[in-house]
């Protein structure tokens, strides 16, 4: 399955640098998530109110079992590995 999600610059940059290898996402973010799923992160800058055009493709490598006492059940915690970065023309949606 492929999930296309919005990612703010402060999270997007560490992801493409290989520093941030996890995601915490709500069920409303096109879950459920499973290992092997493709995760497409579109960088969205709320300061300018649009997508920047940078798109990172990752693959989910691990999904934490839910529920756990320290994880709210409506949220997913998972690891993802970078596959590639693409730069497109910026868009509003």
HTML snippet that shows the backbone in 3Dmol.js (N, CA, C, O; Angstrom):
<script src="https://3Dmol.org/build/3Dmol-min.js"></script>
<div id="view" style="width:600px;height:400px;position:relative"></div>
<script>
const pdb = `
ATOM      1  N   UNK A   1       0.843  -1.176   0.000  1.00  0.00           N
ATOM      2  CA  UNK A   1       0.000   0.000   0.000  1.00  0.00           C
ATOM      3  C   UNK A   1       0.892   1.243   0.000  1.00  0.00           C
ATOM      4  O   UNK A   1       1.986   1.227   0.564  1.00  0.00           O
ATOM      5  N   UNK A   2       0.430   2.299  -0.623  1.00  0.00           N
ATOM      6  CA  UNK A   2       1.155   3.565  -0.656  1.00  0.00           C
ATOM      7  C   UNK A   2       0.381   4.608   0.135  1.00  0.00           C
ATOM      8  O   UNK A   2      -0.831   4.749  -0.025  1.00  0.00           O
ATOM      9  N   UNK A   3       1.091   5.338   0.992  1.00  0.00           N
ATOM     10  CA  UNK A   3       0.514   6.403   1.810  1.00  0.00           C
ATOM     11  C   UNK A   3       1.192   7.708   1.403  1.00  0.00           C
ATOM     12  O   UNK A   3       2.421   7.779   1.367  1.00  0.00           O
ATOM     13  N   UNK A   4       0.412   8.733   1.098  1.00  0.00           N
ATOM     14  CA  UNK A   4       0.951  10.045   0.750  1.00  0.00           C
ATOM     15  C   UNK A   4       0.611  10.993   1.886  1.00  0.00           C
ATOM     16  O   UNK A   4      -0.559  11.232   2.185  1.00  0.00           O
ATOM     17  N   UNK A   5       1.663  11.539   2.526  1.00  0.00           N
ATOM     18  CA  UNK A   5       1.468  12.353   3.718  1.00  0.00           C
ATOM     19  C   UNK A   5       2.190  13.691   3.627  1.00  0.00           C
ATOM     20  O   UNK A   5       3.199  13.831   2.935  1.00  0.00           O
ATOM     21  N   UNK A   6       1.653  14.656   4.334  1.00  0.00           N
ATOM     22  CA  UNK A   6       2.252  15.984   4.464  1.00  0.00           C
ATOM     23  C   UNK A   6       3.361  15.898   5.518  1.00  0.00           C
ATOM     24  O   UNK A   6       3.219  15.193   6.517  1.00  0.00           O
ATOM     25  N   UNK A   7       4.465  16.619   5.290  1.00  0.00           N
ATOM     26  CA  UNK A   7       5.567  16.657   6.251  1.00  0.00           C
ATOM     27  C   UNK A   7       6.085  18.085   6.343  1.00  0.00           C
ATOM     28  O   UNK A   7       6.449  18.680   5.329  1.00  0.00           O
ATOM     29  N   UNK A   8       6.120  18.637   7.554  1.00  0.00           N
ATOM     30  CA  UNK A   8       6.622  19.996   7.748  1.00  0.00           C
ATOM     31  C   UNK A   8       8.143  20.016   7.628  1.00  0.00           C
ATOM     32  O   UNK A   8       8.802  19.012   7.899  1.00  0.00           O
ATOM     33  N   UNK A   9       8.708  21.166   7.218  1.00  0.00           N
ATOM     34  CA  UNK A   9      10.154  21.262   6.991  1.00  0.00           C
ATOM     35  C   UNK A   9      11.014  20.785   8.163  1.00  0.00           C
ATOM     36  O   UNK A   9      12.046  20.153   7.940  1.00  0.00           O
ATOM     37  N   UNK A  10      10.614  21.073   9.405  1.00  0.00           N
ATOM     38  CA  UNK A  10      11.434  20.689  10.556  1.00  0.00           C
ATOM     39  C   UNK A  10      11.499  19.171  10.737  1.00  0.00           C
ATOM     40  O   UNK A  10      12.381  18.673  11.437  1.00  0.00           O
ATOM     41  N   UNK A  11      10.579  18.431  10.115  1.00  0.00           N
ATOM     42  CA  UNK A  11      10.613  16.965  10.145  1.00  0.00           C
ATOM     43  C   UNK A  11      11.140  16.394   8.832  1.00  0.00           C
ATOM     44  O   UNK A  11      11.786  15.346   8.813  1.00  0.00           O
ATOM     45  N   UNK A  12      10.857  17.090   7.742  1.00  0.00           N
ATOM     46  CA  UNK A  12      11.257  16.618   6.420  1.00  0.00           C
ATOM     47  C   UNK A  12      12.780  16.617   6.267  1.00  0.00           C
ATOM     48  O   UNK A  12      13.360  15.632   5.813  1.00  0.00           O
ATOM     49  N   UNK A  13      13.422  17.722   6.647  1.00  0.00           N
ATOM     50  CA  UNK A  13      14.878  17.819   6.493  1.00  0.00           C
ATOM     51  C   UNK A  13      15.631  16.698   7.221  1.00  0.00           C
ATOM     52  O   UNK A  13      16.480  16.053   6.606  1.00  0.00           O
ATOM     53  N   UNK A  14      15.351  16.439   8.510  1.00  0.00           N
ATOM     54  CA  UNK A  14      16.056  15.339   9.174  1.00  0.00           C
ATOM     55  C   UNK A  14      15.755  13.973   8.544  1.00  0.00           C
ATOM     56  O   UNK A  14      16.588  13.068   8.594  1.00  0.00           O
ATOM     57  N   UNK A  15      14.575  13.828   7.957  1.00  0.00           N
ATOM     58  CA  UNK A  15      14.230  12.571   7.291  1.00  0.00           C
ATOM     59  C   UNK A  15      15.123  12.354   6.080  1.00  0.00           C
ATOM     60  O   UNK A  15      15.700  11.279   5.919  1.00  0.00           O
ATOM     61  N   UNK A  16      15.242  13.366   5.227  1.00  0.00           N
ATOM     62  CA  UNK A  16      16.046  13.173   4.015  1.00  0.00           C
ATOM     63  C   UNK A  16      17.537  13.110   4.318  1.00  0.00           C
ATOM     64  O   UNK A  16      18.313  12.595   3.513  1.00  0.00           O
ATOM     65  N   UNK A  17      17.948  13.636   5.485  1.00  0.00           N
ATOM     66  CA  UNK A  17      19.347  13.546   5.894  1.00  0.00           C
ATOM     67  C   UNK A  17      19.666  12.198   6.547  1.00  0.00           C
ATOM     68  O   UNK A  17      20.825  11.912   6.849  1.00  0.00           O
ATOM     69  N   UNK A  18      18.637  11.373   6.764  1.00  0.00           N
ATOM     70  CA  UNK A  18      18.842  10.073   7.390  1.00  0.00           C
ATOM     71  C   UNK A  18      18.910  10.119   8.903  1.00  0.00           C
ATOM     72  O   UNK A  18      19.228   9.114   9.539  1.00  0.00           O
ATOM     73  N   UNK A  19      18.614  11.278   9.494  1.00  0.00           N
ATOM     74  CA  UNK A  19      18.664  11.421  10.950  1.00  0.00           C
ATOM     75  C   UNK A  19      17.364  10.974  11.618  1.00  0.00           C
ATOM     76  O   UNK A  19      17.386  10.389  12.701  1.00  0.00           O
ATOM     77  N   UNK A  20      16.253  11.248  10.976  1.00  0.00           N
ATOM     78  CA  UNK A  20      14.930  10.884  11.511  1.00  0.00           C
ATOM     79  C   UNK A  20      14.443   9.660  10.747  1.00  0.00           C
ATOM     80  O   UNK A  20      14.138   9.741   9.557  1.00  0.00           O
ATOM     81  N   UNK A  21      14.373   8.536  11.434  1.00  0.00           N
ATOM     82  CA  UNK A  21      13.985   7.285  10.778  1.00  0.00           C
ATOM     83  C   UNK A  21      12.672   6.741  11.337  1.00  0.00           C
ATOM     84  O   UNK A  21      12.351   5.568  11.143  1.00  0.00           O
ATOM     85  N   UNK A  22      11.920   7.584  12.023  1.00  0.00           N
ATOM     86  CA  UNK A  22      10.651   7.144  12.596  1.00  0.00           C
ATOM     87  C   UNK A  22       9.541   8.138  12.246  1.00  0.00           C
ATOM     88  O   UNK A  22       9.804   9.279  11.867  1.00  0.00           O
ATOM     89  N   UNK A  23       8.334   7.690  12.379  1.00  0.00           N
ATOM     90  CA  UNK A  23       7.154   8.540  12.198  1.00  0.00           C
ATOM     91  C   UNK A  23       6.177   8.229  13.319  1.00  0.00           C
ATOM     92  O   UNK A  23       6.078   7.089  13.772  1.00  0.00           O
ATOM     93  N   UNK A  24       5.464   9.241  13.757  1.00  0.00           N
ATOM     94  CA  UNK A  24       4.345   9.079  14.683  1.00  0.00           C
ATOM     95  C   UNK A  24       3.166   9.709  13.959  1.00  0.00           C
ATOM     96  O   UNK A  24       3.147  10.916  13.718  1.00  0.00           O
ATOM     97  N   UNK A  25       2.192   8.895  13.617  1.00  0.00           N
ATOM     98  CA  UNK A  25       1.082   9.361  12.794  1.00  0.00           C
ATOM     99  C   UNK A  25      -0.255   8.924  13.375  1.00  0.00           C
ATOM    100  O   UNK A  25      -0.356   7.892  14.040  1.00  0.00           O
ATOM    101  N   UNK A  26      -1.272   9.726  13.113  1.00  0.00           N
ATOM    102  CA  UNK A  26      -2.632   9.448  13.540  1.00  0.00           C
ATOM    103  C   UNK A  26      -3.293   8.462  12.577  1.00  0.00           C
ATOM    104  O   UNK A  26      -2.896   8.355  11.417  1.00  0.00           O
ATOM    105  N   UNK A  27      -4.297   7.751  13.065  1.00  0.00           N
ATOM    106  CA  UNK A  27      -5.089   6.870  12.194  1.00  0.00           C
ATOM    107  C   UNK A  27      -5.698   7.647  11.036  1.00  0.00           C
ATOM    108  O   UNK A  27      -5.947   7.078   9.973  1.00  0.00           O
ATOM    109  N   UNK A  28      -5.943   8.947  11.228  1.00  0.00           N
ATOM    110  CA  UNK A  28      -6.541   9.751  10.161  1.00  0.00           C
ATOM    111  C   UNK A  28      -5.543  10.027   9.032  1.00  0.00           C
ATOM    112  O   UNK A  28      -5.931  10.535   7.979  1.00  0.00           O
ATOM    113  N   UNK A  29      -4.255   9.697   9.241  1.00  0.00           N
ATOM    114  CA  UNK A  29      -3.226   9.889   8.218  1.00  0.00           C
ATOM    115  C   UNK A  29      -3.111   8.673   7.306  1.00  0.00           C
ATOM    116  O   UNK A  29      -2.010   8.166   7.094  1.00  0.00           O
ATOM    117  N   UNK A  30      -4.204   8.210   6.775  1.00  0.00           N
ATOM    118  CA  UNK A  30      -4.292   7.084   5.834  1.00  0.00           C
ATOM    119  C   UNK A  30      -3.825   5.753   6.394  1.00  0.00           C
ATOM    120  O   UNK A  30      -3.429   4.869   5.634  1.00  0.00           O
ATOM    121  N   UNK A  31      -3.864   5.594   7.732  1.00  0.00           N
ATOM    122  CA  UNK A  31      -3.502   4.286   8.314  1.00  0.00           C
ATOM    123  C   UNK A  31      -4.565   3.270   7.967  1.00  0.00           C
ATOM    124  O   UNK A  31      -5.603   3.656   7.428  1.00  0.00           O
ATOM    125  N   UNK A  32      -4.369   2.006   8.241  1.00  0.00           N
ATOM    126  CA  UNK A  32      -3.266   1.428   9.002  1.00  0.00           C
ATOM    127  C   UNK A  32      -1.991   1.322   8.174  1.00  0.00           C
ATOM    128  O   UNK A  32      -2.020   1.273   6.944  1.00  0.00           O
ATOM    129  N   UNK A  33      -0.871   1.289   8.893  1.00  0.00           N
ATOM    130  CA  UNK A  33       0.440   1.206   8.271  1.00  0.00           C
ATOM    131  C   UNK A  33       1.023  -0.180   8.516  1.00  0.00           C
ATOM    132  O   UNK A  33       0.818  -0.764   9.580  1.00  0.00           O
ATOM    133  N   UNK A  34       1.742  -0.700   7.539  1.00  0.00           N
ATOM    134  CA  UNK A  34       2.331  -2.038   7.647  1.00  0.00           C
ATOM    135  C   UNK A  34       3.745  -2.037   7.088  1.00  0.00           C
ATOM    136  O   UNK A  34       4.060  -1.247   6.198  1.00  0.00           O
ATOM    137  N   UNK A  35       4.611  -2.927   7.610  1.00  0.00           N
ATOM    138  CA  UNK A  35       5.949  -3.049   7.028  1.00  0.00           C
ATOM    139  C   UNK A  35       5.847  -3.361   5.531  1.00  0.00           C
ATOM    140  O   UNK A  35       5.011  -4.155   5.101  1.00  0.00           O
ATOM    141  N   UNK A  36       6.711  -2.723   4.758  1.00  0.00           N
ATOM    142  CA  UNK A  36       6.697  -2.905   3.311  1.00  0.00           C
ATOM    143  C   UNK A  36       5.879  -1.863   2.580  1.00  0.00           C
ATOM    144  O   UNK A  36       6.016  -1.720   1.365  1.00  0.00           O
ATOM    145  N   UNK A  37       5.023  -1.123   3.294  1.00  0.00           N
ATOM    146  CA  UNK A  37       4.241  -0.053   2.663  1.00  0.00           C
ATOM    147  C   UNK A  37       5.174   1.069   2.223  1.00  0.00           C
ATOM    148  O   UNK A  37       6.191   1.333   2.863  1.00  0.00           O
ATOM    149  N   UNK A  38       4.816   1.719   1.131  1.00  0.00           N
ATOM    150  CA  UNK A  38       5.548   2.893   0.656  1.00  0.00           C
ATOM    151  C   UNK A  38       4.946   4.126   1.304  1.00  0.00           C
ATOM    152  O   UNK A  38       3.727   4.281   1.364  1.00  0.00           O
ATOM    153  N   UNK A  39       5.814   4.996   1.786  1.00  0.00           N
ATOM    154  CA  UNK A  39       5.391   6.237   2.417  1.00  0.00           C
ATOM    155  C   UNK A  39       5.974   7.386   1.601  1.00  0.00           C
ATOM    156  O   UNK A  39       7.192   7.540   1.509  1.00  0.00           O
ATOM    157  N   UNK A  40       5.098   8.185   1.014  1.00  0.00           N
ATOM    158  CA  UNK A  40       5.538   9.332   0.227  1.00  0.00           C
ATOM    159  C   UNK A  40       5.277  10.576   1.067  1.00  0.00           C
ATOM    160  O   UNK A  40       4.133  10.903   1.381  1.00  0.00           O
ATOM    161  N   UNK A  41       6.355  11.260   1.423  1.00  0.00           N
ATOM    162  CA  UNK A  41       6.265  12.465   2.241  1.00  0.00           C
ATOM    163  C   UNK A  41       6.418  13.682   1.352  1.00  0.00           C
ATOM    164  O   UNK A  41       7.443  13.859   0.693  1.00  0.00           O
ATOM    165  N   UNK A  42       5.384  14.528   1.339  1.00  0.00           N
ATOM    166  CA  UNK A  42       5.419  15.778   0.572  1.00  0.00           C
ATOM    167  C   UNK A  42       5.686  16.913   1.556  1.00  0.00           C
ATOM    168  O   UNK A  42       4.915  17.128   2.491  1.00  0.00           O
ATOM    169  N   UNK A  43       6.783  17.637   1.339  1.00  0.00           N
ATOM    170  CA  UNK A  43       7.116  18.728   2.251  1.00  0.00           C
ATOM    171  C   UNK A  43       6.113  19.866   2.078  1.00  0.00           C
ATOM    172  O   UNK A  43       5.877  20.347   0.969  1.00  0.00           O
ATOM    173  N   UNK A  44       5.532  20.284   3.201  1.00  0.00           N
ATOM    174  CA  UNK A  44       4.553  21.370   3.222  1.00  0.00           C
ATOM    175  C   UNK A  44       5.062  22.442   4.175  1.00  0.00           C
ATOM    176  O   UNK A  44       5.367  22.155   5.333  1.00  0.00           O
ATOM    177  N   UNK A  45       5.154  23.666   3.693  1.00  0.00           N
ATOM    178  CA  UNK A  45       5.621  24.770   4.533  1.00  0.00           C
ATOM    179  C   UNK A  45       4.417  25.601   4.982  1.00  0.00           C
ATOM    180  O   UNK A  45       3.838  26.325   4.173  1.00  0.00           O
ATOM    181  N   UNK A  46       4.030  25.509   6.258  1.00  0.00           N
ATOM    182  CA  UNK A  46       2.863  26.258   6.724  1.00  0.00           C
ATOM    183  C   UNK A  46       3.071  27.773   6.707  1.00  0.00           C
ATOM    184  O   UNK A  46       2.100  28.530   6.705  1.00  0.00           O
ATOM    185  N   UNK A  47       4.332  28.220   6.694  1.00  0.00           N
ATOM    186  CA  UNK A  47       4.596  29.665   6.659  1.00  0.00           C
ATOM    187  C   UNK A  47       4.164  30.281   5.335  1.00  0.00           C
ATOM    188  O   UNK A  47       3.730  31.432   5.293  1.00  0.00           O
ATOM    189  N   UNK A  48       4.283  29.514   4.256  1.00  0.00           N
ATOM    190  CA  UNK A  48       3.872  30.029   2.944  1.00  0.00           C
ATOM    191  C   UNK A  48       2.566  29.397   2.468  1.00  0.00           C
ATOM    192  O   UNK A  48       2.010  29.794   1.444  1.00  0.00           O
ATOM    193  N   UNK A  49       2.082  28.404   3.229  1.00  0.00           N
ATOM    194  CA  UNK A  49       0.795  27.791   2.935  1.00  0.00           C
ATOM    195  C   UNK A  49       0.758  26.931   1.690  1.00  0.00           C
ATOM    196  O   UNK A  49      -0.265  26.869   1.009  1.00  0.00           O
ATOM    197  N   UNK A  50       1.879  26.255   1.377  1.00  0.00           N
ATOM    198  CA  UNK A  50       1.876  25.387   0.208  1.00  0.00           C
ATOM    199  C   UNK A  50       2.983  24.332   0.294  1.00  0.00           C
ATOM    200  O   UNK A  50       3.875  24.385   1.140  1.00  0.00           O
ATOM    201  N   UNK A  51       2.875  23.382  -0.618  1.00  0.00           N
ATOM    202  CA  UNK A  51       3.903  22.357  -0.741  1.00  0.00           C
ATOM    203  C   UNK A  51       5.124  22.962  -1.422  1.00  0.00           C
ATOM    204  O   UNK A  51       4.995  23.796  -2.319  1.00  0.00           O
ATOM    205  N   UNK A  52       6.309  22.539  -0.991  1.00  0.00           N
ATOM    206  CA  UNK A  52       7.551  23.101  -1.524  1.00  0.00           C
ATOM    207  C   UNK A  52       7.974  22.451  -2.836  1.00  0.00           C
ATOM    208  O   UNK A  52       8.748  23.032  -3.597  1.00  0.00           O
ATOM    209  N   UNK A  53       7.476  21.268  -3.099  1.00  0.00           N
ATOM    210  CA  UNK A  53       7.877  20.528  -4.285  1.00  0.00           C
ATOM    211  C   UNK A  53       8.833  19.392  -3.969  1.00  0.00           C
ATOM    212  O   UNK A  53       9.083  18.540  -4.822  1.00  0.00           O
ATOM    213  N   UNK A  54       9.378  19.367  -2.741  1.00  0.00           N
ATOM    214  CA  UNK A  54      10.263  18.261  -2.367  1.00  0.00           C
ATOM    215  C   UNK A  54       9.420  17.076  -1.907  1.00  0.00           C
ATOM    216  O   UNK A  54       8.505  17.220  -1.096  1.00  0.00           O
ATOM    217  N   UNK A  55       9.747  15.913  -2.438  1.00  0.00           N
ATOM    218  CA  UNK A  55       8.996  14.690  -2.141  1.00  0.00           C
ATOM    219  C   UNK A  55       9.988  13.585  -1.799  1.00  0.00           C
ATOM    220  O   UNK A  55      10.881  13.281  -2.589  1.00  0.00           O
ATOM    221  N   UNK A  56       9.833  12.989  -0.627  1.00  0.00           N
ATOM    222  CA  UNK A  56      10.700  11.885  -0.201  1.00  0.00           C
ATOM    223  C   UNK A  56       9.907  10.583  -0.264  1.00  0.00           C
ATOM    224  O   UNK A  56       8.764  10.517   0.189  1.00  0.00           O
ATOM    225  N   UNK A  57      10.515   9.568  -0.822  1.00  0.00           N
ATOM    226  CA  UNK A  57       9.902   8.240  -0.858  1.00  0.00           C
ATOM    227  C   UNK A  57      10.633   7.361   0.143  1.00  0.00           C
ATOM    228  O   UNK A  57      11.859   7.251   0.111  1.00  0.00           O
ATOM    229  N   UNK A  58       9.872   6.738   1.027  1.00  0.00           N
ATOM    230  CA  UNK A  58      10.433   5.857   2.042  1.00  0.00           C
ATOM    231  C   UNK A  58       9.658   4.552   2.045  1.00  0.00           C
ATOM    232  O   UNK A  58       8.586   4.446   1.449  1.00  0.00           O
ATOM    233  N   UNK A  59      10.215   3.565   2.724  1.00  0.00           N
ATOM    234  CA  UNK A  59       9.509   2.296   2.902  1.00  0.00           C
ATOM    235  C   UNK A  59       9.431   2.028   4.403  1.00  0.00           C
ATOM    236  O   UNK A  59      10.410   2.211   5.126  1.00  0.00           O
ATOM    237  N   UNK A  60       8.268   1.595   4.859  1.00  0.00           N
ATOM    238  CA  UNK A  60       8.077   1.283   6.272  1.00  0.00           C
ATOM    239  C   UNK A  60       8.778  -0.037   6.574  1.00  0.00           C
ATOM    240  O   UNK A  60       8.528  -1.054   5.927  1.00  0.00           O
ATOM    241  N   UNK A  61       9.664   0.000   7.575  1.00  0.00           N
ATOM    242  CA  UNK A  61      10.437  -1.193   7.914  1.00  0.00           C
ATOM    243  C   UNK A  61       9.951  -1.876   9.182  1.00  0.00           C
ATOM    244  O   UNK A  61      10.180  -3.072   9.365  1.00  0.00           O
ATOM    245  N   UNK A  62       9.280  -1.129  10.066  1.00  0.00           N
ATOM    246  CA  UNK A  62       8.832  -1.691  11.340  1.00  0.00           C
ATOM    247  C   UNK A  62       7.665  -0.877  11.860  1.00  0.00           C
ATOM    248  O   UNK A  62       7.672   0.352  11.775  1.00  0.00           O
ATOM    249  N   UNK A  63       6.666  -1.554  12.396  1.00  0.00           N
ATOM    250  CA  UNK A  63       5.526  -0.885  13.025  1.00  0.00           C
ATOM    251  C   UNK A  63       5.463  -1.356  14.469  1.00  0.00           C
ATOM    252  O   UNK A  63       5.406  -2.557  14.732  1.00  0.00           O
ATOM    253  N   UNK A  64       5.475  -0.402  15.414  1.00  0.00           N
ATOM    254  CA  UNK A  64       5.389  -0.768  16.829  1.00  0.00           C
ATOM    255  C   UNK A  64       4.034  -1.388  17.128  1.00  0.00           C
ATOM    256  O   UNK A  64       3.003  -0.907  16.657  1.00  0.00           O
ATOM    257  N   UNK A  65       4.042  -2.457  17.914  1.00  0.00           N
ATOM    258  CA  UNK A  65       2.753  -3.058  18.298  1.00  0.00           C
ATOM    259  C   UNK A  65       1.915  -2.046  19.083  1.00  0.00           C
ATOM    260  O   UNK A  65       2.436  -1.279  19.893  1.00  0.00           O
ATOM    261  N   UNK A  66       0.620  -2.063  18.825  1.00  0.00           N
ATOM    262  CA  UNK A  66      -0.297  -1.129  19.484  1.00  0.00           C
ATOM    263  C   UNK A  66      -1.420  -1.957  20.104  1.00  0.00           C
ATOM    264  O   UNK A  66      -1.775  -2.970  19.503  1.00  0.00           O
ATOM    265  N   UNK A  67      -1.996  -1.627  21.223  1.00  0.00           N
ATOM    266  CA  UNK A  67      -1.650  -0.469  22.046  1.00  0.00           C
ATOM    267  C   UNK A  67      -0.574  -0.809  23.076  1.00  0.00           C
ATOM    268  O   UNK A  67      -0.399  -1.967  23.453  1.00  0.00           O
ATOM    269  N   UNK A  68       0.111   0.182  23.504  1.00  0.00           N
ATOM    270  CA  UNK A  68       1.046   0.096  24.619  1.00  0.00           C
ATOM    271  C   UNK A  68       0.648   1.211  25.578  1.00  0.00           C
ATOM    272  O   UNK A  68       0.049   2.204  25.164  1.00  0.00           O
ATOM    273  N   UNK A  69       0.970   1.056  26.822  1.00  0.00           N
ATOM    274  CA  UNK A  69       0.538   2.083  27.787  1.00  0.00           C
ATOM    275  C   UNK A  69       1.044   3.489  27.453  1.00  0.00           C
ATOM    276  O   UNK A  69       0.397   4.472  27.813  1.00  0.00           O
ATOM    277  N   UNK A  70       2.163   3.599  26.787  1.00  0.00           N
ATOM    278  CA  UNK A  70       2.728   4.920  26.515  1.00  0.00           C
ATOM    279  C   UNK A  70       2.370   5.440  25.123  1.00  0.00           C
ATOM    280  O   UNK A  70       2.793   6.538  24.761  1.00  0.00           O
ATOM    281  N   UNK A  71       1.606   4.688  24.335  1.00  0.00           N
ATOM    282  CA  UNK A  71       1.201   5.133  23.005  1.00  0.00           C
ATOM    283  C   UNK A  71      -0.321   5.253  22.971  1.00  0.00           C
ATOM    284  O   UNK A  71      -1.028   4.306  23.314  1.00  0.00           O
ATOM    285  N   UNK A  72      -0.821   6.407  22.560  1.00  0.00           N
ATOM    286  CA  UNK A  72      -2.260   6.601  22.423  1.00  0.00           C
ATOM    287  C   UNK A  72      -2.745   5.682  21.296  1.00  0.00           C
ATOM    288  O   UNK A  72      -2.165   5.713  20.211  1.00  0.00           O
ATOM    289  N   UNK A  73      -3.783   4.866  21.508  1.00  0.00           N
ATOM    290  CA  UNK A  73      -4.207   3.878  20.509  1.00  0.00           C
ATOM    291  C   UNK A  73      -4.528   4.420  19.117  1.00  0.00           C
ATOM    292  O   UNK A  73      -4.424   3.674  18.143  1.00  0.00           O
ATOM    293  N   UNK A  74      -4.912   5.687  18.989  1.00  0.00           N
ATOM    294  CA  UNK A  74      -5.232   6.229  17.670  1.00  0.00           C
ATOM    295  C   UNK A  74      -3.984   6.583  16.870  1.00  0.00           C
ATOM    296  O   UNK A  74      -4.096   7.072  15.746  1.00  0.00           O
ATOM    297  N   UNK A  75      -2.823   6.352  17.415  1.00  0.00           N
ATOM    298  CA  UNK A  75      -1.580   6.723  16.740  1.00  0.00           C
ATOM    299  C   UNK A  75      -0.743   5.503  16.377  1.00  0.00           C
ATOM    300  O   UNK A  75      -0.803   4.462  17.031  1.00  0.00           O
ATOM    301  N   UNK A  76       0.034   5.664  15.321  1.00  0.00           N
ATOM    302  CA  UNK A  76       0.966   4.648  14.846  1.00  0.00           C
ATOM    303  C   UNK A  76       2.378   5.159  15.050  1.00  0.00           C
ATOM    304  O   UNK A  76       2.658   6.336  14.820  1.00  0.00           O
ATOM    305  N   UNK A  77       3.259   4.286  15.476  1.00  0.00           N
ATOM    306  CA  UNK A  77       4.672   4.603  15.588  1.00  0.00           C
ATOM    307  C   UNK A  77       5.396   3.582  14.718  1.00  0.00           C
ATOM    308  O   UNK A  77       5.264   2.376  14.923  1.00  0.00           O
ATOM    309  N   UNK A  78       6.161   4.071  13.749  1.00  0.00           N
ATOM    310  CA  UNK A  78       6.835   3.128  12.861  1.00  0.00           C
ATOM    311  C   UNK A  78       8.156   3.689  12.358  1.00  0.00           C
ATOM    312  O   UNK A  78       8.393   4.896  12.402  1.00  0.00           O
ATOM    313  N   UNK A  79       9.004   2.799  11.883  1.00  0.00           N
ATOM    314  CA  UNK A  79      10.292   3.166  11.297  1.00  0.00           C
ATOM    315  C   UNK A  79      10.167   3.138   9.788  1.00  0.00           C
ATOM    316  O   UNK A  79       9.401   2.358   9.222  1.00  0.00           O
ATOM    317  N   UNK A  80      10.939   4.012   9.144  1.00  0.00           N
ATOM    318  CA  UNK A  80      10.925   4.063   7.684  1.00  0.00           C
ATOM    319  C   UNK A  80      12.337   4.333   7.178  1.00  0.00           C
ATOM    320  O   UNK A  80      13.126   5.017   7.830  1.00  0.00           O
ATOM    321  N   UNK A  81      12.635   3.794   6.024  1.00  0.00           N
ATOM    322  CA  UNK A  81      13.952   3.952   5.408  1.00  0.00           C
ATOM    323  C   UNK A  81      13.800   4.752   4.126  1.00  0.00           C
ATOM    324  O   UNK A  81      12.915   4.486   3.313  1.00  0.00           O
ATOM    325  N   UNK A  82      14.682   5.745   3.956  1.00  0.00           N
ATOM    326  CA  UNK A  82      14.661   6.589   2.755  1.00  0.00           C
ATOM    327  C   UNK A  82      14.999   5.774   1.511  1.00  0.00           C
ATOM    328  O   UNK A  82      15.923   4.960   1.516  1.00  0.00           O
ATOM    329  N   UNK A  83      14.236   6.006   0.449  1.00  0.00           N
ATOM    330  CA  UNK A  83      14.517   5.386  -0.840  1.00  0.00           C
ATOM    331  C   UNK A  83      14.960   6.424  -1.866  1.00  0.00           C
ATOM    332  O   UNK A  83      15.789   6.138  -2.729  1.00  0.00           O
ATOM    333  N   UNK A  84      14.398   7.646  -1.767  1.00  0.00           N
ATOM    334  CA  UNK A  84      14.759   8.658  -2.747  1.00  0.00           C
ATOM    335  C   UNK A  84      14.129  10.000  -2.468  1.00  0.00           C
ATOM    336  O   UNK A  84      13.204  10.121  -1.665  1.00  0.00           O
ATOM    337  N   UNK A  85      14.650  11.016  -3.153  1.00  0.00           N
ATOM    338  CA  UNK A  85      14.156  12.382  -3.039  1.00  0.00           C
ATOM    339  C   UNK A  85      13.908  12.910  -4.443  1.00  0.00           C
ATOM    340  O   UNK A  85      14.704  12.708  -5.360  1.00  0.00           O
ATOM    341  N   UNK A  86      12.776  13.594  -4.581  1.00  0.00           N
ATOM    342  CA  UNK A  86      12.407  14.170  -5.879  1.00  0.00           C
ATOM    343  C   UNK A  86      12.030  15.635  -5.639  1.00  0.00           C
ATOM    344  O   UNK A  86      11.471  15.967  -4.593  1.00  0.00           O
ATOM    345  N   UNK A  87      12.326  16.492  -6.581  1.00  0.00           N
ATOM    346  CA  UNK A  87      11.951  17.894  -6.475  1.00  0.00           C
ATOM    347  C   UNK A  87      11.056  18.238  -7.647  1.00  0.00           C
ATOM    348  O   UNK A  87      11.448  18.115  -8.807  1.00  0.00           O
ATOM    349  N   UNK A  88       9.835  18.675  -7.322  1.00  0.00           N
ATOM    350  CA  UNK A  88       8.837  19.034  -8.325  1.00  0.00           C
ATOM    351  C   UNK A  88       8.511  20.515  -8.171  1.00  0.00           C
ATOM    352  O   UNK A  88       8.996  21.170  -7.249  1.00  0.00           O
ATOM    353  N   UNK A  89       7.708  21.025  -9.054  1.00  0.00           N
ATOM    354  CA  UNK A  89       7.249  22.413  -8.929  1.00  0.00           C
ATOM    355  C   UNK A  89       6.382  22.529  -7.693  1.00  0.00           C
ATOM    356  O   UNK A  89       5.563  21.646  -7.436  1.00  0.00           O
ATOM    357  N   UNK A  90       6.540  23.612  -6.908  1.00  0.00           N
ATOM    358  CA  UNK A  90       5.713  23.795  -5.719  1.00  0.00           C
ATOM    359  C   UNK A  90       4.230  23.865  -6.085  1.00  0.00           C
ATOM    360  O   UNK A  90       3.863  24.313  -7.171  1.00  0.00           O
ATOM    361  N   UNK A  91       3.386  23.411  -5.155  1.00  0.00           N
ATOM    362  CA  UNK A  91       1.947  23.451  -5.396  1.00  0.00           C
ATOM    363  C   UNK A  91       1.199  23.812  -4.124  1.00  0.00           C
ATOM    364  O   UNK A  91       1.729  23.708  -3.018  1.00  0.00           O
ATOM    365  N   UNK A  92      -0.036  24.235  -4.305  1.00  0.00           N
ATOM    366  CA  UNK A  92      -0.882  24.614  -3.184  1.00  0.00           C
ATOM    367  C   UNK A  92      -1.511  23.389  -2.538  1.00  0.00           C
ATOM    368  O   UNK A  92      -1.732  23.389  -1.327  1.00  0.00           O
ATOM    369  N   UNK A  93      -1.808  22.341  -3.308  1.00  0.00           N
ATOM    370  CA  UNK A  93      -2.460  21.154  -2.734  1.00  0.00           C
ATOM    371  C   UNK A  93      -1.750  19.882  -3.092  1.00  0.00           C
ATOM    372  O   UNK A  93      -2.177  18.802  -2.685  1.00  0.00           O
TER     373      UNK A  93
END
`;
const viewer = $3Dmol.createViewer("view");
viewer.addModel(pdb, "pdb");
viewer.setStyle({}, {cartoon: {color: "spectrum"}});
viewer.zoomTo();
viewer.render();
</script>
